[in-house]
Amino acid sequence: MDTISAVRNRILQLCGQRNISINKLANICALPPSSVKNILYGKSQNPKLLTIKMLCDGLDITLAQFFDTDEFNGLEQEIK
């Protein structure tokens, strides 16, 4: 699995846990829905850390909580 897939999966997981739609997520995070959808549908291959931070703020979690998953912990190094 690559990093962008892990980010995408984590966003979807958090939405599922909170039973919110992508549009609702964007709204509570003060992001344009297109920004979130671009991450989810693969148009954004390198989402900004600030965007992920805004998602975390809207979901009331820390960046550490966002990235503290088995998926992220098991990622291979990008530089080999």
PyMOL commands that set and color helices and strands:
alter all, ss='L'
color gray80, all
select helices_A, chain A and resi 3-18+22-28+33-40+49-59+63-67+70-73
alter helices_A, ss='H'
color red, helices_A
deselect
rebuild
show_as cartoon
